[in-house]
């Protein structure tokens, strides 16, 4: 699912950058983690290039969100993770992505439990 529509691609790139900056991640860190060149991240954030679904899904894992957030269909609800390292390595980012996934799963379970209580 590569984003083809120019306007949607531009908006997705803008949201991508907003989330990346909010999480204090650099283009280089994200590019290395998702396995693409930093210049492609820069072009994507400016709406000049698209990125395939696999790298976007990997970025979503790191960001702690699903693809709907990048596509503008859901609101970004950041998961607070505190870390002290200034120079995060790829293995650090992988650990952060795993913690993000656990936190997202817990958030989903909580919402499901709340829905069940209402029924």
Secondary structure, 3 states (H helix, E strand, C coil): CCCCCHHHHHHHHHHHHHHHHHCCCCHHHHHHHHCCCHHHHHHHHCCCCCCCHHHHHHHHHHHCCCHHHHCCCCCCCCCCCCCCCCCCCHHHHHHHHHHHHHHHHHHHHHHHHHHHHHC
